[in-house]
Amino acid sequence: GESVGLHLPTLSVQEGDNSIINCAYSNSASDYFIWYKQESGKGPQFIIDIRSNMDKRQGQRVTVLLNKTVKHLSLQIAATQPGDSAVYFCAENKNPGANNLFFGTGTRLTVIP
Amino acid sequence: GAGVSQTPSNKVTEKGKYVELRCDPISGHTALYWYRQSLGQGPEFLIYFQGTGAADDSGLPNDRFFAVRPEGSVSTLKIQRTERGDSAVYLCASKPQGAGYGYTFGSGTRLTVV
C-alpha cells in the first residue's frame, strides 16, 4: 500500500505486505529528516533519520528514501505487522543550525490482520 | 526515570485560568523541548532549553505562554489566561548534548480548556 501523506492521510495494508508512506517536505535548505511513529496516547517515537547527503538509509524492516530534486521523502516498512499501526510523521529541520523540527500532518497506517 | 515524564497526563481548566505543565526529562539530558500538538496535526515547536536558559523561544504563540527550567532539569510550561484555542497535547522532549535531533518525547499532557 502507498499514501501521499497530505492528500491521503490514511493507509490500510494487509498484514505481511509492504507499506510505503510518502511525505513532501517544504524547504530545500533542510538537511536532516526524521520519521516518527506515534501510537494513540503516546508521544512520537523515533524510527529512522537521513541526512541530505544521502538518498537511502535502511534500518530494521524500514527504509527511508530521499529525493531532493522533488523534495520528497518516503518510509518503506517491510512485512507490515499489526504493531506497526500508528500515525507516521515526517519531520525536517527547516532551519539548519537551529534545534527544532517541523513536522508534517502525518499518515495513519492501519494494518489489517 | 527511564523516559521523559510529563504531569499531569490530563488537565481540564476553565477559560481564563492559569495552568502549569511539568516535564521531567531523562536524567543527564541537557537539551529540553516543548512542542504542542493539536488534534489531527503534527507537533509544533514552542521552546528549546539548553541547560537552564531558553535558547530558542520563537515558537511560543504569544506572551501568555512562558516556560522555565531553573536548575537545568525539570521544566514547567506556564499558560496564563487560557483560551479554548490552547486546547492541545503539550509534548516535552529531551536529548543529550550533541545528539543531533535524536530526542525522546514524553507522552504529553492533554490540556482541555472549557
Contacts between the chains, C-beta under 8 A, distances in Angstrom:
chain1	res1	chain2	res2	distance
A	32	B	100	7.2
A	32	B	101	5.9
A	34	B	101	6.1
A	41	B	107	6.7
A	42	B	107	5.2
A	42	B	108	8.0
A	43	B	4	7.4
A	43	B	91	5.4
A	43	B	93	7.4
A	43	B	105	3.1
A	43	B	106	5.3
A	43	B	107	5.1
A	43	B	108	5.6
A	44	B	43	6.6
A	44	B	91	7.5
A	44	B	105	5.1
A	45	B	105	7.3
A	46	B	102	6.1
A	46	B	103	7.9
A	46	B	104	7.5
A	49	B	100	7.9
A	49	B	101	7.0
A	49	B	102	7.2
A	89	B	42	5.0
A	89	B	43	7.7
A	91	B	42	7.4
A	91	B	101	7.9
A	93	B	101	6.3
A	98	B	56	6.3
A	99	B	31	6.9
A	99	B	33	7.4
A	99	B	48	5.0
A	99	B	50	7.9
A	99	B	55	7.0
A	99	B	56	6.4
A	99	B	101	7.6
A	100	B	33	7.0
A	100	B	45	3.9
A	100	B	48	6.1
A	100	B	56	6.5
A	100	B	58	8.0
A	100	B	59	6.7
A	101	B	45	6.8
A	101	B	101	6.0
A	102	B	45	7.3
A	103	B	42	3.0
A	103	B	43	5.1
A	103	B	44	7.3
A	104	B	42	5.5
A	105	B	40	7.4
A	105	B	41	6.1
A	105	B	42	5.7
A	106	B	40	7.9
A	106	B	41	7.6
A	106	B	42	5.5
